[in-house]
């Protein structure tokens, strides 16, 4: 019911070279992989495919949302937030994390350039502008087979993906023991905030005009300069 409202399916290479075509408005988007690229994603078995005008067959992998599509595309494409400090602080794109955790030739989160080359060659994206991006994303996930989605997804690959993501993150952290203690400390602090104070921040954010959980996440991290996991922030928002 939404298909006619989506953009054409475009390669990541094309989007990277023409990034200004992506709007700053809210919306939803879909990630696809071509047949050759799928061979590199271990155990990922998508069932829904599209045939592009040039005959290329691409398979649906992931459906996402954002209140700013341009910023989200830059994040996923590694144009922003893909440095060592982003990895350590947990602000690397979770979709990039999924691609890396399941790629047969990527064994470390330090291989960001390798991922960019893979995405440029094999990943395709389309988007749809909508103010109701949360509801639309929820509908689309329920109606489609999306192996790389984690939240609100009952796909059998979700558990495998989650475990692989945890493994590749932990292996990266082990390479930098000087950060390990600080990371644990930050996680402990984040848990404390989530358990005792996070709901107060939700109330404060709503008074500041924040109207959805995605904007709350950005407000919490960018305005308040605090750290907590996305799942805890979203949970606090939903409870309030």
N, C-alpha and C positions, 0 to 999 in steps of 0.2 A: 504493500500500500504506500510505501515511501519511495519506491525505486525511481519514479519519474522526477523526483526532486533532487536526485544526486547528480553531481558533476560527472563528466567523463572519467574513466579510469586512466590515471596518468602514471608514468614511471617515476620512481624516486629521483632518477637522474634528471628528468625534465623538471620536476618540482624544485630540486635543489638549484638548478640553473635559472629558474624563473619564480623564485620564492615569493615575490611580491604579488603573484596572482592569487595567493591564499588570503582570504579575508580575515580581518581581526574580530569578526563577529563570532557568536557562539554557534555550535553545531555538533554534528556527529561525523564519523569518518570510518572507512573500512580499509584494512590492509590485505593485500593479496600477494601471493608468490607465484612465479611462473614454474613450469614443469621442471626446468633445469635446476632452479633454485631449491625446489622442494626436496631434491635429492640430498641436499646438505643439512636438512632439518630432521634430525634423528627421531624416528617414531611419530612424527607429526603427519597425520593422515586426514587432511581436509576432504570433505565430500562435495562441497558446492563449488562450481566452477563457472567462469564467464569466458566468452570468446571475444577477443578484441577485434577491431576492424582489420588489423593486419594478420589475423589468424592466430595470434598468441593466445594460449590457454593459461588462465590464471585461476588460482584457488583461494577462496576466502579463508583468512587466518584469524582476524581480530576485528572487533568493533569497539570504537572508543568515542569519548565526548570531550568537549572543552568549551569554556566560556570565551575562549580566544583561540580560534583555529590556527592562526599564524604562529602564535607562540608555541602551541602544542606541536605543530609540524616541525618547528625548529628544534624542539626538545627531542622528538623521536628521531629526527635525522642527524642528531649529534652536532648541530650547528651551535647549540648552547648546552651547558650543563653535562659535558661528557669528559671533564678533566679528572685527574686523580683525586682532587679534593671533593669533587661531586660524588665520586664513587664511595669514598670513605664516609662522607656525610649523608649518604643515602638519597641524594637528589638526582642520581642517574635515572633516565627514563626507564620505567619498569618494562616497557615493551622492548626496548633495546636489551634489557636484561634477559628477557625471554628468548629473543633471537640468539644471543650469545650463549646462553645456557644450553641450547638445543642444537647449535651448529657443530657439525662433526669436525670442523677444522679450527674451531676457536676454543681455547682451553683457559683463557684468562681474560678478565675484564680490562686488562691493559691493551687488548687488541681492538681498540675503537676504530682505527683506520681500516682494519680488515673488515669490520662490520659495515662500515660506510661503503666499501667497495662492493660487498655482497648486496647491500640494499640498493645501491645505484644500478646494479646489473639485473637484479631479480625481483625486487619488491615494487608493487604498484599500489596506488592509493586513490580513493575517490572520497568526496565529502558532500555534506548537505548542510546548508545554513538553517538553523531553527533556534528560536528562543526556548523551546521546550526540549532541550537536548537531553535532559535526564530521563524524561519519560520516553522519548524516542529511542534512546540507547537501550533502555530496559526492554522495550518492545522488540527491537531488532535482535538483541541477544537471545530472547526467548523464541524467536522465529527462525533463527539461523544456527548452523553448526560452526562454532568458532573455537578451535582447539587452543588458541593462545590466550583467550580471556581467562581471568582468574575469578574476579568478583561476580557473584550471581550466575555462575556458570556450572552446570552439572556435567559438562563434557568429561569423559573418562581420562583425557590427557591432563586435566587440571592438576591432579595430584603429582604426576610425574614432572610436570613443568615446575610446580612449586618446589619440589625436592631438588631439582637440578639448579634452580635459581639460588636456593639456599647454599648448595654445595659450592657453586662458582664464586659466590660472595665470600663465603668463609675461607676459601682457598686464597682469595685476593688479600683478605685481612691478615692472614698468617704471614704474608710476605712483608708486612709492615707492622711488626710487633710494637713499635713506638706508638702506633695509633690504637692498638687493641684495647689497652686499658682505658683510654679516653672514650673509645666507642662504647665500651660497656657502661662507663659512667654516664655517657649521654643517653643511652638506652634506659638506664635506671631512672635518670632524671625525667625522661619522656614519660615513663610509666607513672611516675609520681604525679606529673602534671595531668596526665590522662585520668588518673583515679581521683584526684582531690580538687583540681582546679579547672579542668578543661571545660566543664559546663558553664562556668562563670565567663570564660572567654567566648563561648557561644553566645551568651546573653549580651556581652559587650559588643560582639561583632554585629549582632542583629540591630542593636541600637545605632551602630555606625552605618546601617543601611545594607549590610551583607545579606543577600537573599537566597543563596544556595550553598551547598557544602563545598563545591569546587572553589567558589570565591572565598569561602571561609578558610580553606586550606591555604590559599595564596595570602590572605590577610594575616593568618597566624604566623606564617613563615617570613613574609616580606615586610609586614608592618610591625608585628610584635617581636620579630627576630627570635622566635622560639622554635624548638624542634620536637616533633612527635610524629608517629607513623600516620600515613594516610588513613589506614583502617580505623585507628583510634579517633582521629579527627572526625571522620565520617560518622562513626558510631555515636560520638558525643553530639553531633549535629542532629542526628535522627532521633536520639532520646529526647532532646529538648524540643 
